[in-house]
């Protein structure tokens, strides 16, 4: 008799049209994973009666719970819909200037990989450009098809650093150039939040056993960028307690696994307040939507829904202790803007994912010790960056913004 093997288990998922409507068997997608442990569990209780036999005479099952955690490596273009559900908004296309004939490019010097793009009559902020966004130029005589990360911004001047150590070339105005933010971005919106439900299936093809879990919510993601390994993301999944079983796969002809390139922390960049920081030995953060099952009701053993709380973002940086710059952000309670970008390779226009935190408060700066470089542990919390009725600024107005060059 066959034993189920993890290599033969398939993870499949599709978004539902709403609560209580299991996703159609058609239109799902296969997902790669490192591990997936979706399961049904139950509360139990036993009788408190004292019997003359001095034994427990009755035990019952109570509320059902479904969920688990999907662990995966971080790849460009793969988790778009999950991140849309996580941040409660659909991805939007990147901003563009349209064709401009008055843009000049200036380098800060060979080997700096930094410089500026200046327009005489345009307005980069009005066009929707933001600090932390990554854009490319087309139509110029130089500087085309290169990933430029915006480190500072005014209406007429963009300060940038190239992602993969490419020098900016001085270029006069007169050409017909277009600057376009790559891929799409997702951010927690100020209003109009979505509330998505998913159906997940784990199918063990070697023993023909299917478990499908409708009415699941993606309410949290934990991102980890170690210094010398693959970047990873874990998605805790929570359902209302419903699990269906079968001896055949529920989802028919799902779309094949999305292709994407693995991201590593060694191929990327971290910017704090517009300055590249080369001392970070690791960074991790969690986006937590504070989801949980509603309390049970009389007459049913599944929860009526999953509630959503505030979206909170917390994390930690491990940083070599070189000077007081980062430590003093904590001591003086000064907020900072942090941008983390990971690329899929070392080419000028490599696929990438970026994470921008417009308002960050550092909540600690403890140092370790030993016969090694001293490392500071710096926990942080990202905060909403509201407009409060003011005009658009150079910064995103959200707690976190995810940009993926391959989102569609």
WODA-V900052 format. One record per residue. N is the residue number from 1. SS is DSSP state (h for helix, s for strand, l for the rest). D_CENTER is the distance of its C-alpha to the mean C-alpha in whole Angstrom. Layout:
BEGIN
((N	SS	D_CENTER) (N	SS	D_CENTER))
END
This chain:
BEGIN
((1	l	42) (2	l	38) (3	l	36) (4	l	32) (5	l	30) (6	h	26) (7	h	26) (8	h	28) (9	s	25) (10	s	23) (11	s	20) (12	s	20) (13	s	18) (14	s	19) (15	s	18) (16	l	21) (17	l	23) (18	l	23) (19	l	24) (20	l	27) (21	l	27) (22	l	26) (23	l	24) (24	l	26) (25	l	27) (26	s	27) (27	l	24) (28	l	21) (29	s	19) (30	s	19) (31	s	16) (32	l	17) (33	l	16) (34	l	17) (35	s	18) (36	s	18) (37	l	21) (38	l	21) (39	s	24) (40	s	27) (41	s	28) (42	s	31) (43	s	32) (44	s	36) (45	s	39) (46	s	43) (47	l	46) (48	l	47) (49	l	51) (50	l	53) (51	l	55) (52	l	59) (53	l	57) (54	l	55) (55	l	52) (56	l	49) (57	l	50) (58	l	47) (59	s	43) (60	s	41) (61	s	37) (62	s	35) (63	s	32) (64	s	30) (65	s	26) (66	s	23) (67	s	20) (68	s	19) (69	s	15) (70	s	14) (71	s	13) (72	s	12) (73	s	12) (74	l	9) (75	s	11) (76	l	11) (77	l	11) (78	l	11) (79	l	8) (80	h	9) (81	h	11) (82	h	9) (83	h	6) (84	h	9) (85	h	11) (86	h	8) (87	h	9) (88	l	12) (89	l	13) (90	l	13) (91	l	12) (92	s	15) (93	s	17) (94	l	17) (95	l	20) (96	s	23) (97	s	26) (98	s	28) (99	s	31) (100	s	33) (101	l	36) (102	l	36) (103	s	33) (104	s	34) (105	s	32) (106	s	33) (107	s	32) (108	l	32) (109	l	34) (110	l	34) (111	l	31) (112	l	29) (113	l	27) (114	s	26) (115	s	28) (116	s	28) (117	s	29) (118	s	31) (119	s	32) (120	l	36) (121	l	35) (122	l	32) (123	l	29) (124	l	26) (125	l	24) (126	l	26) (127	l	25) (128	l	21) (129	l	20) (130	l	18) (131	l	18) (132	l	14) (133	l	15) (134	s	16) (135	s	19) (136	s	22) (137	s	25) (138	s	28) (139	l	32) (140	l	33) (141	l	35) (142	l	33) (143	l	29) (144	s	28) (145	l	25) (146	l	23) (147	l	20) (148	s	20) (149	s	18) (150	s	19) (151	s	20) (152	s	23) (153	s	24) (154	l	27) (155	l	28) (156	l	30) (157	s	29) (158	s	25) (159	s	25) (160	s	23) (161	s	22) (162	s	22) (163	l	19) (164	l	21) (165	l	25) (166	l	26) (167	l	29) (168	l	29) (169	l	33) (170	l	35) (171	s	35) (172	l	38) (173	l	37) (174	l	39) (175	l	37) (176	l	35) (177	s	31) (178	s	28) (179	s	25) (180	s	21) (181	s	18) (182	l	16) (183	l	14) (184	s	13) (185	s	10) (186	s	9) (187	s	10) (188	l	11) (189	l	15) (190	l	18) (191	l	20) (192	l	20) (193	l	17) (194	l	16) (195	l	17) (196	l	16) (197	l	18) (198	s	18) (199	s	20) (200	s	20) (201	s	22) (202	s	23) (203	s	26) (204	s	29) (205	l	31) (206	l	33) (207	l	34) (208	l	34) (209	s	32) (210	s	29) (211	s	27) (212	s	25) (213	s	23) (214	s	23) (215	s	22) (216	s	19) (217	s	16) (218	s	12) (219	l	12) (220	s	10) (221	s	7) (222	s	8) (223	s	7) (224	s	10) (225	s	12) (226	s	16) (227	l	18) (228	l	20) (229	l	18) (230	s	15) (231	l	11) (232	s	10) (233	s	8) (234	s	10) (235	s	10) (236	s	13) (237	s	15) (238	s	18) (239	l	21) (240	l	24) (241	l	26) (242	l	27) (243	l	28) (244	s	30) (245	s	31) (246	s	33) (247	l	35) (248	l	33) (249	l	29) (250	l	29) (251	l	26) (252	s	29) (253	l	28) (254	l	24) (255	s	22) (256	l	22) (257	l	19) (258	l	17) (259	l	17) (260	l	15) (261	l	16) (262	s	14) (263	l	13) (264	s	15) (265	l	15) (266	l	18) (267	l	17) (268	s	15) (269	s	16) (270	s	15) (271	s	17) (272	s	18) (273	l	21) (274	l	21) (275	s	22) (276	s	21) (277	l	21) (278	l	22) (279	l	23) (280	s	19) (281	s	20) (282	s	16) (283	s	13) (284	s	11) (285	s	9) (286	s	9) (287	s	8) (288	s	11) (289	l	13) (290	l	16) (291	l	17) (292	s	20) (293	s	23) (294	l	26) (295	l	29) (296	l	31) (297	l	34) (298	l	38) (299	l	39) (300	l	35) (301	l	33) (302	l	30) (303	l	28) (304	l	28) (305	l	25) (306	s	21) (307	s	21) (308	l	18) (309	l	18) (310	l	16) (311	l	13) (312	s	13) (313	s	11) (314	s	13) (315	s	13) (316	s	15) (317	s	17) (318	s	20) (319	s	22) (320	s	25) (321	l	28) (322	l	29) (323	l	30) (324	l	30) (325	h	27) (326	h	24) (327	h	26) (328	h	28) (329	h	25) (330	h	25) (331	h	29) (332	l	29) (333	l	26) (334	l	25) (335	l	22) (336	s	20) (337	s	17) (338	s	14) (339	s	13) (340	s	11) (341	s	11) (342	s	12) (343	s	14) (344	l	16) (345	l	19) (346	l	22) (347	l	23) (348	l	23) (349	l	21) (350	l	18) (351	l	15) (352	s	12) (353	s	9) (354	s	9) (355	s	7) (356	s	10) (357	s	11) (358	s	15) (359	s	17) (360	s	16) (361	s	19) (362	s	20) (363	l	22) (364	l	24) (365	l	25) (366	s	27) (367	s	28) (368	l	29) (369	l	32) (370	l	34) (371	l	36) (372	l	32) (373	l	30) (374	l	30) (375	s	26) (376	s	25) (377	s	22) (378	s	20) (379	s	18) (380	s	17) (381	s	15) (382	s	14) (383	l	16) (384	l	16) (385	l	18) (386	l	20) (387	l	23) (388	l	25) (389	l	27) (390	l	27) (391	l	27) (392	l	24) (393	l	23) (394	l	22) (395	l	18) (396	l	16) (397	l	17) (398	l	14) (399	l	12) (400	l	9) (401	s	8) (402	s	6) (403	s	9) (404	s	9) (405	l	13) (406	l	14) (407	l	12) (408	l	16))
END
